[in-house]
């Protein structure tokens, strides 16, 4: 589903999820495979120090994005890092995300910026920097690099990631067209964020993505 939405970048990008019965460990996509090539057989298991403790695949060098966020945020159960075009453009612009669309309301004042480096996040200190930039937010832009999105469930993670890229695309188009009109009042934006961030809304839209993916593959729902 993420690949269908343009979130793939060759074999780069990775997703993780805490083990339901052991929050000190997490499953993660292995190195050298695409997002659409993840299987139960090639998933690796990693601890909060970034050490692989299970699985046959190679561990990602950017594992510390995941391990340090899981350390800092006990409420986060899933983490995703990808390189979507418009979100990278937004991160490069130096501007903050504005509520120029409904998807943007989900991340209104909940989107951090990590601007220490354009490089890969390959150390615990760099991972801790990403976690610090995330704070209590939903996601963080890695300047000129990509995004990191967090959530309580895979369903919320996938839908939120797609919404963030859509929000970034609308903002870049809006700002490129000229001076944007003022945003709606803060209370209006926060009310919308509440309405679109209910768990059942993420599940409904995730289920739709599943049905659509099956239709594209010619699989009977």
Buried (B, 14 or more C-beta within 10 A) or exposed (E): BBBEBEBBBEBBBBBBBBEEEEEEBBBBBBBEBBBEEBEEEBBBBBBBEBEBEEBEBEBBEBBBBBBBBBBBBEEBBBBBBBBBBBBBBBBBBEEBBBBBBBBBBBBBEBBBBBBBEEEBBBBBEBBBBBBBBBEEBBBBBBBEBBBBBBBBBBBBBBBBBBBBBBBBBBBBEBBEEEEEEEBEEEEEBBEBBEEBBEEEBBBEBBEEBBEEBEEEEEEEE
